[in-house]
Amino acid sequence: MKYSLVINNISEIFTGIKGREVLSGGNLVIAADCDGKICFAGTQDEFLEHESEDPALCSKKIVDAGNRVIYPGFVDSHTHLVFAATREDEFALKAGGATYEEISASGGGILNSAEKTKRASLEMIVEQSSKRLEQVIAYGVTTIEIKSGYALDTTGEIKLLKAAEILKKKYPVEIVPTFLGAHAYPEKFKKDHEGYIDIIISEMIPEIKSQNLAEFVDVFCEDGYFSLKETEKILSAAKSHGFGLKLHADEFNSLGGTELAAEMGAVSVDHLEEITEKGMEKLAMSGTVAGVLPITSIFSRLPFAPAKEMMEKGVTVALATDFNPGSSMCGFLPLAASIGATQLKLSVEDALMGITINGAISLNRGDRKGSIEPGKDADLLIMDASSWIYPVYHFGHNHVLKVFVKGQELDIEKREGLII
């Protein structure tokens, strides 16, 4: 058989390709080869020009889209999906008016999760995280970044990254692990920053590299967390060990983290609610992707990052969930696109690019994920809509009907094993 998959009777295709984002006109076809790569996307007539045989005779699987729209698989480029327990008690405090900083100062926040992680077994973390991952796959996410950062000691951080590694082997989706030991200072290092940074640099980073548990290293550069100088020191060590770089920056205050990310060649810098004009210009020149997290802004009552202004300056903008137990307990990535269109004032095209190709670029996977074009992985979604705009317009509702990863359909109903 020439093809592993042919999807026909497609109403529209959102391609994720800049300048030709949408294929329309009805009766569209997508074909994937036996390696799970896209080899055709276009009209039925164009397909038959290249293929004289009936698709049913040269494909292992034919799927009738039922005059529905196809998207690329979604890319969630910023999550903290592996953690030991939820923090709904803090959510109630926030609802009562407590700020992020106030909760953190009273022993809540990241330190709360760190204590729960230390008490949890690897098996427990994997069990809880599996349920979350299955849920987001059902929402159409086929590529996902997962950070550590909820342990703040060597044993615990490795435990979290091993949980991500187990998920990577257990599920067919693309999982990108990131080490975020520099998420906060443990209580005993509150007045000894150098002591904790030394553990990160001399112990955690080399051990994580030796076990090949992470692709990127991230740092939370913010007042009360890691200073600009401390961030640079950690990232320099990470870079010397061959890790890609990411940053949390400009969430509450602008310390220069965005500029540092651009100067050091970070693949992305995320949050950016307080980004400066200089920071935007640096990102545009460097190619570092701006990771915007609009669900976090709503959940934590923060301003929105100026996504449209960044795009107008030539910055590549990805939209992600920031799925985590403290400031964004939500893995529904399509909601980020809808908020992008309604609150960030992005076009629908740009909002969808934010959760597809731009997310892939921010994970160094723009060459094989995030868009529907020949040579890319056949990560595809059939949406229960005939219009490519409708799933963004009808927000807060999951429109995903079928999910394919590398041309294989996933069982998003039963979820066990996922591949049909």
LUMDREN-811808 format. One record per residue: residue in three letters; x, z, y of N, C-alpha, C in turn. Coordinates in steps of 0.02 Angstrom, whole numbers, padded with zeros to 5 digits, always signed. Each point is the difference from the previous one (the first is absolute). Example, Ala and Ser with C-alpha at 12.3 -4.5 7.8 and 13.67 -1.06 7.14 Angstrom:
<recs>
ALA+00660+00390-00284-00045+00000+00059+00045+00000+00060 SER-00018-00036+00053+00042+00003+00059-00039+00037+00055 
</recs>
This chain:
<recs>
MET+00042+00000-00060-00042+00000+00060+00044+00000+00063 LYS-00017-00043+00048+00040-00006+00060-00010+00059+00047 TYR-00061+00027+00002-00017+00054+00047-00021+00063-00038 SER+00018+00057+00028-00024+00063-00028-00068+00017+00029 LEU-00015-00027+00059-00063+00017+00034-00019-00055+00048 VAL-00063-00018-00001-00030-00043+00052-00063+00035+00025 ILE-00003+00010+00066-00061+00026+00032-00030-00057+00039 ASN-00062-00017-00015-00033-00055+00035-00065+00024+00033 ASN-00034-00046+00032-00063+00015+00035+00010+00055+00051 ILE+00054-00007+00038+00018+00048+00054-00029-00025+00066 SER-00032+00044+00038-00029-00020+00064+00054-00007+00054 GLU+00043+00051+00006+00054+00000+00050+00059+00039-00028 ILE+00059-00016+00025+00060+00036-00019+00034+00026+00063 PHE+00008+00067+00004+00044+00027+00052+00071-00002-00028 THR+00041-00043+00026+00066-00013-00030+00053+00051+00020 GLY-00006+00029+00061+00054+00043+00025+00059-00040+00027 ILE-00009-00065+00009+00054-00042+00026-00010-00010+00074 LYS+00048+00019+00041-00006-00005+00072-00011-00073+00021 GLY-00052-00011+00040-00015-00067+00025-00051-00038-00042 ARG-00008+00019-00062-00052-00029-00043-00027+00054-00045 GLU-00026+00051+00034-00022+00061-00035-00058-00011-00047 VAL-00044-00049+00014-00061-00008-00039-00008-00072-00025 LEU-00015-00006-00064-00021-00064-00029-00076+00005-00010 SER-00036-00050+00024-00072+00002-00006-00026-00069-00019 GLY-00065-00007-00004-00029-00064-00018-00034+00002-00068 GLY+00009+00054-00036-00034+00008-00065+00035-00036-00056 ASN-00018+00018-00061+00026-00030-00062+00076+00001-00002 LEU+00028+00059+00016+00073+00008-00001+00023+00026-00067 VAL+00066-00011-00013+00030+00018-00065+00066+00035+00012 ILE+00015+00051-00040+00066+00030-00003+00023-00003-00073 ALA+00062-00021-00012+00027-00002-00067+00066+00038-00003 ALA+00010+00036-00056+00063+00036-00011+00032-00023-00064 ASP+00066-00003-00001+00035-00023-00060+00008+00057-00050 CYS+00034-00014-00055+00006+00050-00053+00049+00056+00016 ASP+00036-00006+00056+00042+00055+00024-00037+00044+00051 GLY-00065-00015+00010-00039+00040+00047+00013-00017+00072 LYS+00026-00061+00014+00014-00022+00068-00053-00051+00022 ILE-00018+00003+00063-00047-00049+00027+00033-00068+00001 CYS-00035-00050-00025+00028-00068+00004-00046-00048+00037 PHE-00060+00023+00017-00045-00043+00039-00053+00042+00034 ALA-00015-00019+00062-00057+00028+00037-00027-00054+00046 GLY-00060-00022-00012-00029-00053+00041-00068-00022-00028 THR-00020-00061+00017-00066-00024-00021+00002-00026-00072 GLN-00059-00004-00029-00006-00027-00068+00026-00072-00003 ASP-00015-00039+00051+00022-00070+00001+00077-00003+00003 GLU+00031+00043+00041+00073+00001+00004+00030+00021-00067 PHE-00032+00047-00032+00024+00023-00066-00001-00057-00050 LEU-00055-00038-00001-00007-00055-00049+00047-00058+00015 GLU+00023-00005+00062+00050-00051+00016+00066+00014-00036 HIS+00015+00064-00011+00062+00019-00033-00009+00014-00074 GLU-00062+00012-00021-00013+00019-00069-00055-00045-00028 SER+00018-00045-00043-00050-00048-00025-00047+00032-00051 GLU+00023+00053-00034-00043+00032-00050-00049+00049+00033 ASP-00055+00010-00034-00047+00052+00020+00035+00068-00002 PRO-00008+00042+00052+00033+00065+00000-00013+00041-00063 ALA-00059-00007-00028-00018+00038-00060+00044-00018-00059 LEU+00030-00060+00002+00041-00023-00056+00073+00018+00008 CYS+00020+00023+00059+00071+00014+00011+00012+00070+00029 SER-00050+00044-00008+00008+00068+00025-00023+00050-00052 LYS+00037+00056-00005-00019+00053-00047-00064+00035+00022 LYS-00011+00004+00065-00058+00036+00025-00029-00035+00061 ILE-00065-00012+00000-00036-00029+00056-00046+00054+00027 VAL+00003+00012+00065-00044+00049+00032-00041-00035+00054 ASP-00064+00005-00004-00046-00027+00050-00009+00054+00054 ALA+00023-00015+00060-00006+00049+00055-00071+00008+00026 GLY-00045-00044-00021-00070+00006+00021-00010-00011+00074 ASN+00038-00047+00029-00004-00015+00072+00017+00061+00043 ARG+00051+00037-00023+00023+00059+00036+00070-00013+00030 VAL+00020+00046+00045+00064-00006+00035+00056+00033-00041 ILE+00060-00027+00007+00060+00028-00033+00049+00024+00053 TYR+00028+00060-00011+00053+00027+00042+00064+00007-00042 PRO+00058+00005+00032+00059+00024-00036-00011+00074-00018 GLY+00033+00023-00052-00001+00072-00014+00024+00039+00061 PHE-00032+00056+00014+00019+00040+00059+00066+00036-00012 VAL+00036+00012+00055+00064+00035-00001-00006+00062+00043 ASP+00003+00059-00031+00000+00062+00039+00072+00022+00007 SER+00028-00010+00059+00072+00006+00012+00022+00070+00022 HIS-00047+00048+00002+00019+00069+00019-00049+00048-00031 THR+00022+00034-00055-00042+00052-00030+00044+00057-00024 HIS-00032+00058-00009+00031+00059-00031-00043+00018-00061 LEU-00011-00048-00044-00051+00006-00051+00016+00053-00053 VAL+00064+00014-00012+00017+00052-00051+00006+00068+00035 PHE-00047+00043-00016+00003+00069+00024-00038+00044-00049 ALA+00011+00066+00007-00024+00046-00052-00071+00025+00010 ALA-00022+00005+00061-00067+00029+00012-00025-00020+00068 THR-00065+00004+00010-00030-00018+00063+00002+00059+00050 ARG-00019-00014+00062+00003+00052+00052-00063-00001+00043 GLU-00057+00003-00034-00064-00002+00036-00011+00061+00044 ASP+00034+00056-00016-00005+00059+00043+00028-00015+00069 GLU+00054-00039+00003+00029-00019+00065-00046-00049+00036 PHE-00034-00042-00039-00048-00046+00030-00054+00038+00039 ALA-00022+00056-00030-00050+00041+00033+00028+00031+00064 LEU+00064+00020-00001+00032+00027+00060+00003-00054+00055 LYS+00018-00061-00020+00002-00055+00048-00068-00013+00030 ALA-00052+00003-00043-00068-00010+00025-00019+00053+00050 GLY+00031+00059-00007-00013+00055+00047+00043-00003+00062 GLY+00044-00050+00005+00039-00010+00061+00074+00012-00005 ALA+00025+00022-00059+00072+00012-00007+00038-00066+00000 THR+00059-00001+00030+00041-00060+00003+00047-00003-00060 TYR+00028-00059-00010+00050-00011-00053+00057+00050+00007 GLU+00025+00006+00062+00057+00045+00012-00018+00073-00012 GLU-00061+00021+00018-00021+00069-00010-00006+00016-00075 ILE-00027-00045-00037-00007+00010-00073+00070+00004-00032 SER+00044-00044+00021+00069+00000-00026+00036+00065+00016 ALA-00008+00024+00062+00034+00061+00023-00023+00062-00038 SER-00061-00002-00028-00027+00057-00036+00012-00004-00075 GLY+00045-00045-00020+00017-00006-00071-00039-00053-00037 GLY-00042-00037+00035-00038-00053-00032+00037-00065+00002 GLY-00036-00054-00006+00030-00066+00005+00046-00016-00059 ILE+00056-00032+00015+00046-00024-00050+00027+00058-00043 LEU+00014+00057+00032+00026+00058-00038-00051+00026-00050 ASN-00063-00005+00017-00054+00019-00046+00003-00044-00063 SER+00005-00065+00011+00005-00046-00057+00064+00011-00040 ALA+00054+00017+00034+00064+00012-00035-00006+00058-00048 GLU-00033+00053+00020-00009+00058-00044-00043-00018-00060 LYS-00052-00040+00010-00043-00021-00055+00037-00046-00048 THR+00044-00042+00027+00039-00046-00042+00047+00039-00045 LYS+00032+00051+00027+00047+00040-00040-00035+00032-00060 ARG-00063+00019+00009-00037+00034-00054-00030-00049-00050 ALA-00005-00063+00018-00033-00049-00043+00050-00033-00048 SER-00024-00015-00060+00041-00036-00048-00001-00075+00016 LEU+00050-00035-00026+00002-00073+00008-00064-00031-00029 GLU-00022+00024-00057-00059-00027-00033-00062+00009+00043 MET-00006+00057+00033-00057+00013+00044+00001-00047+00060 ILE+00058-00010+00029+00005-00045+00058-00017-00072-00020 VAL+00024-00021-00058-00015-00068-00024-00075-00008-00013 GLU-00030+00051-00030-00072-00004-00015-00041-00006+00064 GLN+00015+00041+00050-00037-00003+00064+00013-00066+00036 SER+00064-00021+00000+00018-00061+00037-00028-00062-00033 SER-00006+00001-00067-00029-00057-00036-00071-00014+00023 LYS-00039+00052+00008-00069-00008+00023-00002-00031+00070 ARG+00045+00023+00043+00001-00028+00068+00021-00073-00002 LEU+00050-00016-00041+00024-00069-00003-00054-00046-00029 GLU-00034+00022-00052-00054-00041-00029-00054-00014+00052 GLN-00013+00049+00041-00051-00009+00053+00022-00053+00050 VAL+00063+00003+00023+00021-00048+00051+00008-00070-00030 ILE+00016-00005-00065+00002-00066-00032-00070-00030+00001 ALA-00051+00041-00013-00069-00024+00002-00020-00022+00070 TYR+00036+00024+00051-00011-00022+00069+00038-00064+00016 GLY+00038-00027-00048+00035-00063+00010+00074+00005+00014 VAL+00029+00059-00005+00072+00008+00013+00039-00019-00062 THR+00043-00050+00007+00041-00023-00056+00075+00013+00011 THR+00018+00020+00061+00068+00020+00016-00005+00063+00043 ILE+00038+00052-00019-00007+00064+00036+00067+00035+00005 GLU+00016+00023+00060+00059+00043+00010-00022+00072-00012 ILE+00043+00038-00035-00014+00071-00014+00061+00041+00020 LYS-00010+00047+00045+00055+00043+00024+00000+00067-00037 SER+00059+00029-00005+00006+00070-00019-00008+00041+00065 GLY+00027+00061+00003-00002+00037+00062-00041+00063-00001 TYR-00031+00015-00058-00040+00061-00004+00031+00051-00048 ALA+00067+00005+00003+00036+00050-00040+00055+00033+00041 LEU+00041-00043+00032+00052+00024+00046+00056+00038-00035 ASP+00009-00013-00065+00060+00022-00035+00016-00054-00051 THR+00060+00001-00026+00022-00055-00043-00043-00007-00062 THR-00012+00055-00034-00040-00002-00062-00070-00028+00013 GLY-00032+00025+00053-00068-00020+00014-00006-00072+00024 GLU+00047-00022+00042-00002-00069+00025+00010-00049-00058 ILE+00045+00017-00045+00011-00043-00059-00063+00001-00044 LYS-00033+00057-00005-00062+00004-00039-00052-00048+00028 LEU-00008-00002+00066-00049-00044+00031+00019-00074-00011 LEU+00064-00016+00007+00021-00069-00010-00006-00020-00074 LYS+00010+00047-00045-00011-00015-00071-00073-00011-00014 ALA-00044+00036+00035-00072-00013-00007-00016-00071+00021 ALA+00029-00022+00056-00010-00070+00023+00027-00049-00052 GLU+00057+00017-00031+00030-00044-00051-00046-00006-00061 ILE-00031+00056-00020-00047-00002-00056-00060-00043+00017 LEU-00026+00007+00061-00056-00042+00022+00020-00074-00002 LYS+00061-00013+00019+00026-00069+00001-00001-00031-00069 LYS+00015+00040-00051+00000-00024-00068-00070-00003-00030 LYS-00043+00043+00025-00068+00007-00028-00048-00053+00026 TYR+00011-00024+00061-00048-00046+00032+00034-00066+00017 PRO-00038-00055-00001+00030-00066+00011+00012-00018+00073 VAL-00023+00041+00047+00009-00016+00070+00072+00014+00022 GLU+00020-00027+00057+00067+00009+00027+00004+00066+00037 ILE+00044+00045-00022+00009+00065+00032+00070+00002+00030 VAL+00004+00017+00063+00063+00002+00037+00015+00073+00018 PRO+00051+00032-00032+00013+00071+00012+00047+00011+00060 THR-00017+00051+00040+00040+00018+00059+00015+00075-00002 PHE+00062+00017+00013+00021+00070+00003-00008+00027+00071 LEU-00040+00053+00007-00014+00031+00065+00016+00075-00002 GLY+00059+00017-00024+00020+00070+00001+00004+00028+00070 ALA+00013-00044+00049+00003+00020+00070-00069-00005+00031 HIS-00047+00037-00029-00070+00001+00022-00013+00060+00045 ALA+00035+00054-00016-00004+00063+00039+00057+00044-00024 TYR+00012+00054+00036+00050+00049-00022-00033+00054-00041 PRO+00027+00014-00061-00026+00057-00038+00007+00064+00040 GLU-00041+00049-00016-00002+00063+00039+00070+00031+00005 LYS+00038+00001-00054+00065+00034+00002+00053-00038+00039 PHE-00016-00063+00019+00047-00039+00039-00026-00013+00071 LYS-00050+00038+00021-00028-00009+00067+00053+00008+00055 LYS+00047+00046-00012+00053+00012+00049+00068-00025-00024 ASP-00001-00038-00053+00062-00029-00027-00011-00073-00018 HIS-00012-00039+00052-00013-00071-00012+00058-00035-00035 GLU+00060+00016+00021+00059-00032-00030+00003+00014-00075 GLY-00020+00061-00019+00002+00017-00071-00046-00044-00041 TYR-00061-00012+00025-00047-00042-00037+00021-00073+00002 ILE+00024-00023+00057+00023-00069+00005+00057-00013-00048 ASP+00044+00050-00007+00056-00007-00046-00025-00008-00072 ILE-00053+00037-00018-00029-00008-00067-00029-00070-00009 ILE-00035-00024+00051-00028-00068-00004+00055-00051-00010 ILE+00053+00005+00039+00053-00051+00000+00046+00006-00060 SER+00020+00060-00017+00051+00008-00053-00030+00010-00069 GLU-00064+00018-00004-00030+00014-00065-00059-00046-00016 MET-00050-00001+00043-00061-00038-00015+00013-00075-00002 ILE+00028-00027+00053+00008-00073+00004+00044-00026-00057 PRO+00059+00029-00014+00040-00025-00056-00036+00004-00068 GLU-00036+00056-00011-00033+00008-00065-00058-00049-00008 ILE-00038-00010+00053-00056-00048-00002+00026-00071-00010 LYS+00057-00015+00031+00030-00066-00010+00025-00008-00071 SER+00031+00052-00028+00027-00005-00068-00055-00011-00051 GLN-00059+00028+00013-00056-00008-00046-00045-00059+00019 ASN+00018-00035+00054-00038-00059+00023-00074+00016+00009 LEU-00014+00055+00035-00069+00023+00008-00033-00022+00065 ALA+00037-00028+00046-00030-00021+00064+00034-00063+00025 GLU-00038-00038+00038+00026-00061+00031+00017+00012+00073 PHE-00040+00044+00033+00009+00014+00071+00010+00075+00011 VAL+00031+00016+00057+00004+00069+00025-00035+00002+00068 ASP-00042+00050+00009-00041+00008+00060+00017+00068+00032 VAL-00009+00005+00065+00010+00063+00037-00056+00009+00050 PHE-00025+00061+00007-00051+00017+00049+00035+00022+00064 CYS+00008-00047+00046+00035+00011+00063-00051+00022+00053 GLU-00002+00065+00014-00052+00027+00043+00019+00070+00024 ASP-00024+00019+00058+00010+00069+00024-00024+00050-00052 GLY+00042+00049-00015-00017+00050-00050+00017-00021-00070 TYR+00025-00061-00009+00018-00025-00066+00073-00023+00003 PHE+00015-00064+00000+00069-00023+00001+00015-00035+00066 SER+00052+00024+00033+00019-00028+00065+00028-00070-00010 LEU+00010-00034+00056+00027-00068-00003+00070+00000-00032 LYS+00041+00048+00021+00068+00004-00027-00001+00016-00075 GLU-00044+00046-00020-00006+00018-00071-00026-00059-00041 THR-00047-00036+00028-00028-00059-00034+00054-00052-00011 GLU+00039-00013+00051+00053-00050-00006+00051+00019-00054 LYS+00016+00064-00003+00049+00024-00050-00026-00012-00071 ILE-00063+00016-00012-00030-00009-00067-00005-00074-00017 LEU-00024-00040+00047-00007-00071-00013+00066-00035-00011 SER+00051+00022+00035+00067-00029-00010+00025+00014-00071 ALA-00012+00061-00023+00019+00017-00069-00039-00042-00050 ALA-00065-00007+00013-00042-00041-00045+00023-00072-00002 LYS+00016-00026+00058+00023-00070+00004+00065-00010-00038 SER+00045+00050+00004+00065-00005-00035-00009+00000-00076 HIS-00056+00027-00024-00015+00000-00071-00041-00060-00022 GLY-00015-00044+00047-00035-00062-00017-00076+00003+00003 PHE-00028+00053+00029-00072+00005+00008-00024-00041+00060 GLY-00060-00027-00005-00034-00027+00058-00025+00058+00043 LEU-00012-00013+00064-00018+00054+00047-00071-00007+00026 LYS-00033+00057+00007-00066+00005+00032+00000+00062+00044 LEU-00045+00002+00049-00007+00058+00043-00073+00016+00014 HIS-00014+00066+00007-00060+00024+00035+00024+00014+00071 ALA-00032-00028+00050+00024+00012+00068-00055-00010+00051 ASP+00009+00031+00058-00044-00008+00058-00073+00017-00015 GLU-00011+00049-00044-00068+00021-00015-00028+00046+00054 PHE+00039+00051+00017-00022+00049+00051+00041-00006+00064 ASN+00063-00019-00008+00046-00006+00057+00047-00059-00013 SER+00024-00029+00053+00048-00055-00007+00070+00029+00008 LEU+00037+00002-00055+00068+00028+00000+00053-00055-00003 GLY-00021-00062-00007+00048-00054-00009+00005-00023-00073 GLY-00045+00026-00043+00002-00018-00071-00013-00074-00012 THR-00045-00029+00040-00015-00071-00008+00061-00042+00016 GLU+00033+00016+00055+00061-00036+00020+00054+00007-00053 LEU+00007+00061-00028+00049+00012-00052-00015-00042-00062 ALA-00064-00004-00019-00020-00040-00057+00021-00072+00009 ALA-00012-00027+00059+00018-00070+00014+00075-00009-00002 GLU+00037+00046+00029+00073-00006+00004+00032+00006-00069 MET-00030+00040-00045+00030+00010-00066-00026-00049-00052 GLY-00044-00045+00020-00025-00050-00047-00051+00026-00049 ALA-00038+00051+00020-00053+00026-00043-00052-00055-00012 VAL-00029-00001-00060-00050-00050-00016-00064+00013+00037 SER-00015+00066+00013-00060+00016+00038+00009+00067+00035 VAL-00040+00011+00052-00007+00065+00032-00075+00010+00010 ASP-00024+00059-00021-00073+00010-00006-00026+00058+00043 HIS-00063-00004+00016-00040+00044+00044-00004-00032+00068 LEU+00047+00014+00046+00008-00037+00063-00056+00010+00050 GLU-00037+00055-00005-00052+00013+00049+00028+00008+00070 GLU+00063+00023+00005+00031+00013+00065+00059-00047+00013 ILE-00002-00059-00029+00055-00048+00009+00006-00021+00073 THR+00062-00012+00023+00013-00021+00068+00006-00076+00005 GLU+00000-00025+00061+00011-00072+00011+00068-00021-00028 LYS+00050+00042+00011+00067-00015-00026-00001-00003-00076 GLY-00037+00046-00031-00004-00001-00073-00032-00064-00025 MET-00053-00022+00032-00032-00063-00020+00048-00059+00005 GLU+00037-00002+00055+00047-00055+00010+00054+00000-00053 LYS+00023+00060-00018+00052+00005-00052-00026-00024-00068 LEU-00063+00017-00015-00029-00022-00064-00007-00076-00001 ALA-00022-00028+00055-00009-00073+00003+00067-00036-00011 MET+00053+00027+00028+00065-00032-00006+00030+00010-00070 SER-00013+00057-00030+00033+00017-00064-00035-00027-00061 GLY-00066-00009+00004-00039-00020-00058-00024+00059-00041 THR+00018+00061+00020-00026+00060-00034-00076+00002+00008 VAL-00036+00011-00055-00073-00001+00001-00027+00066+00028 ALA-00052-00005+00041-00037+00058+00024-00055+00018-00049 GLY+00004+00059-00030-00052+00023-00046-00050+00042+00037 VAL-00060-00025+00009-00053+00034+00038-00050+00031-00048 LEU-00019+00063+00014-00041+00039-00047-00064+00024+00034 PRO-00048-00045+00009-00059+00017+00040-00047+00052-00032 ILE+00000+00004-00066-00042+00051-00032+00026+00070+00016 THR+00066+00007+00004+00030+00064+00020-00021+00019+00070 SER-00003-00048+00045-00020+00015+00069-00071+00028+00002 ILE-00044-00027-00041-00069+00026-00002-00002+00068-00034 PHE+00033+00006-00058-00002+00062-00039+00031+00058+00040 SER+00054-00014+00036+00037+00053+00035-00010+00002+00075 ARG-00050-00039+00024-00016-00001+00071+00060-00016+00044 LEU+00035-00053-00019+00058-00023+00038-00018-00065+00036 PRO+00037-00017+00052-00011-00066+00030+00017-00055-00050 PHE-00027-00059+00010+00019-00057-00041+00066-00030+00025 ALA+00040-00024-00046+00061-00036+00019-00021-00066+00034 PRO+00039-00023+00049-00018-00061+00037+00017-00063-00039 ALA-00037-00011-00054+00016-00055-00046-00005-00068+00033 LYS-00052-00010+00040-00009-00066+00032+00057-00014+00048 GLU+00018+00050+00039+00055-00010+00048+00065-00016-00036 MET+00011+00034-00056+00061-00015-00039-00001-00072-00026 MET-00058-00021-00026-00005-00069-00025+00012-00051+00056 GLU-00027+00015+00059+00008-00046+00057+00073-00006+00021 LYS+00040+00051-00016+00071-00001+00015+00042-00029-00056 GLY-00034-00022-00054+00035-00032-00055+00020+00045-00056 VAL-00029+00060-00003+00015+00048-00054-00045-00015-00060 THR+00028+00002-00060-00039-00005-00061-00033+00067-00013 VAL-00066+00002-00008-00037+00063-00007-00034+00002-00068 ALA+00017+00051-00039-00034+00015-00063-00049+00057+00011 LEU-00054+00000-00036-00049+00054+00001+00000+00034-00068 ALA+00002+00067-00001+00002+00036-00064-00044+00062+00005 THR-00010+00034-00057-00045+00057-00001+00033+00066+00018 ASP+00066+00007-00016+00033+00066+00006-00032+00050-00047 PHE-00029-00022-00055-00036+00044-00047+00042+00062-00016 ASN-00025+00058+00022+00036+00063-00012-00050+00058+00006 PRO+00017+00059-00025-00049+00054-00002-00012+00037+00066 GLY+00042-00013+00049-00005+00038+00062-00030-00037+00059 SER+00023-00061+00012-00021-00035+00061-00037-00065-00011 SER-00009-00020-00064-00039-00061-00014-00018-00002-00074 MET-00050+00039-00018-00021+00002-00070-00047-00058-00014 CYS+00029-00060+00001-00039-00062-00008+00045-00056-00025 GLY-00019-00030-00056+00038-00056-00027-00036-00067+00007 PHE-00052-00003+00043-00041-00060+00006+00031-00047+00052 LEU+00048-00041-00022+00037-00043+00045-00043-00049+00040 PRO-00054-00030-00028-00041-00044+00041-00027+00033+00063 LEU-00009+00065-00001-00022+00035+00060+00051-00006+00056 ALA+00064+00000-00017+00053-00009+00051-00008-00067+00035 ALA-00017-00052-00039-00010-00066+00031-00061+00000+00046 SER-00054+00033-00022-00060+00002+00042+00013+00038+00065 ILE+00036+00057-00005+00017+00037+00061+00047-00042+00043 GLY+00044-00038-00033+00044-00045+00038-00039-00049+00043 ALA-00054-00026-00028-00041-00048+00037-00044+00033+00053 THR-00026+00060-00014-00047+00031+00046+00033+00043+00053 GLN+00052+00038-00020+00030+00048+00046+00068-00022+00027 LEU+00039-00035-00041+00065-00024+00023-00005-00068+00034 LYS-00060-00029-00002-00015-00063+00034+00040-00060-00026 LEU+00015+00003-00065+00033-00056-00033-00052-00052-00021 SER+00022-00062-00007-00044-00050-00030-00010+00018-00073 VAL-00053-00026-00030-00011+00013-00071+00058-00027-00041 GLU+00025-00059+00020+00058-00029-00035+00059+00049+00001 ASP+00017+00026+00060+00058+00044+00006-00011+00066-00036 ALA-00062+00025+00000-00015+00062-00036+00012-00009-00075 LEU-00023-00057-00027+00011-00013-00071+00073-00015-00015 MET+00035-00033+00046+00072-00011-00010+00036+00067-00004 GLY-00027+00050+00036+00031+00066+00001-00002+00035-00068 ILE-00051-00016-00041-00005+00033-00066+00019-00047-00057 THR+00028-00058+00018+00022-00047-00051+00073-00020+00013 ILE+00012-00056+00032+00069-00026+00006+00044+00045+00042 ASN-00025+00029+00055+00044+00042+00041+00018+00065-00036 GLY-00046+00026-00040+00016+00057-00041+00054-00017-00051 ALA-00005-00060-00029+00051-00022-00048+00068-00007+00033 ILE+00001-00027+00061+00063-00008+00036+00032+00069+00013 SER-00042+00049+00015+00027+00067+00015+00026+00035-00062 LEU-00010-00029-00059+00027+00027-00062+00052-00048-00031 ASN+00024-00048+00039+00048-00050-00024-00028-00041-00058 ARG-00065-00013+00003-00032-00039-00053-00039-00060+00027 GLY+00016-00020+00060-00035-00056+00031+00011-00066-00036 ASP+00052-00003-00042+00015-00062-00036-00043-00009-00062 ARG-00034+00053-00023-00039-00007-00062-00067+00036+00001 LYS-00017+00036+00053-00063+00036+00004-00034-00015+00067 GLY-00065+00015+00004-00034+00002+00064-00033-00063+00026 SER+00009-00056-00035-00032-00062+00022-00014-00045-00060 ILE-00044-00047+00010-00020-00047-00054+00033-00066+00014 GLU+00057-00012-00033+00037-00062+00009+00044-00011-00062 PRO+00016-00062-00016+00039-00014-00060+00065+00039-00002 GLY+00015+00027-00060+00061+00038-00010-00008+00075+00005 LYS-00055+00022+00031-00012+00071+00006-00037+00027-00061 ASP+00006+00065-00011-00037+00032-00055-00076-00010+00010 ALA-00034-00014-00055-00073-00010+00003-00035+00067+00001 ASP+00011+00038+00054-00036+00062+00013-00060-00019+00044 LEU-00059+00002-00029-00059-00029+00032-00060+00046-00005 LEU-00044-00005+00049-00062+00038+00001-00059-00047+00008 ILE-00051+00008-00042-00064-00033+00012-00044+00051+00034 MET-00021-00016+00061-00042+00046+00039-00074-00020-00009 ASP-00043+00049+00000-00071-00014-00008-00031-00021+00066 ALA+00024-00057+00025-00023-00028+00063+00020-00073+00002 SER-00038-00041+00035+00017-00071+00006+00041-00014+00062 SER+00001+00047+00047+00037-00008+00063+00063+00043+00000 TRP+00056-00028+00022+00063+00038+00002-00003+00056+00052 ILE-00044-00005+00048-00006+00052+00053-00043+00058-00023 TYR-00048-00013-00044-00051+00049-00017+00028+00067-00025 PRO+00050+00002-00044+00024+00065-00024+00031+00044+00054 VAL+00024-00030+00053+00027+00039+00056-00057+00023+00046 TYR-00047-00045+00009-00060+00015+00042-00044+00054-00031 HIS-00013-00004-00066-00040+00050-00035+00047+00055-00024 PHE+00021+00043+00047+00053+00048-00014-00027+00062-00036 GLY+00047+00036-00030-00018+00061-00036-00031-00012-00068 HIS+00002-00062-00023-00030-00018-00065+00051-00040-00039 ASN+00007+00015-00064+00047-00036-00042-00031-00065-00025 HIS+00028-00056+00023-00026-00066-00018+00038-00033-00057 VAL+00049+00035-00029+00042-00030-00052-00039-00007-00065 LEU-00003-00062-00025-00036-00014-00062+00048-00006-00059 LYS+00056-00036+00010+00050-00008-00052+00070+00005+00030 VAL+00047+00027-00039+00069+00007+00021+00045-00034-00053 PHE+00046-00042+00024+00049-00032-00044+00070+00019+00024 VAL+00044+00016-00047+00070+00012+00015+00042-00047-00042 LYS+00039-00042+00033+00040-00052-00034-00043-00040-00048 GLY-00060-00016+00022-00045-00043-00038-00039+00035-00054 GLN+00010+00065-00009-00037+00038-00051-00055+00041+00032 GLU-00061-00005-00027-00055+00038+00027+00004+00073-00021 LEU-00012+00046+00048+00001+00071-00014-00071+00025-00011 ASP-00006+00050-00043-00065+00030-00013-00010+00057+00049 ILE-00029-00014+00057-00008+00050+00053-00061+00044-00011 GLU-00038-00014-00051-00057+00043-00017+00022+00057-00046 LYS+00029-00018-00057+00022+00052-00048+00066+00031+00022 ARG+00044-00041+00030+00064+00021+00028+00053+00019-00051 GLU-00019+00017-00062+00048+00021-00050+00045-00059-00019 GLY+00064+00005+00017+00047-00054-00015-00006-00058+00050 LEU-00059-00009+00027-00015-00049+00053+00000-00073-00019 ILE+00048-00022-00041+00000-00072-00016-00053-00014-00053 ILE-00041-00051+00013-00052-00021-00047+00033-00038-00058 
</recs>
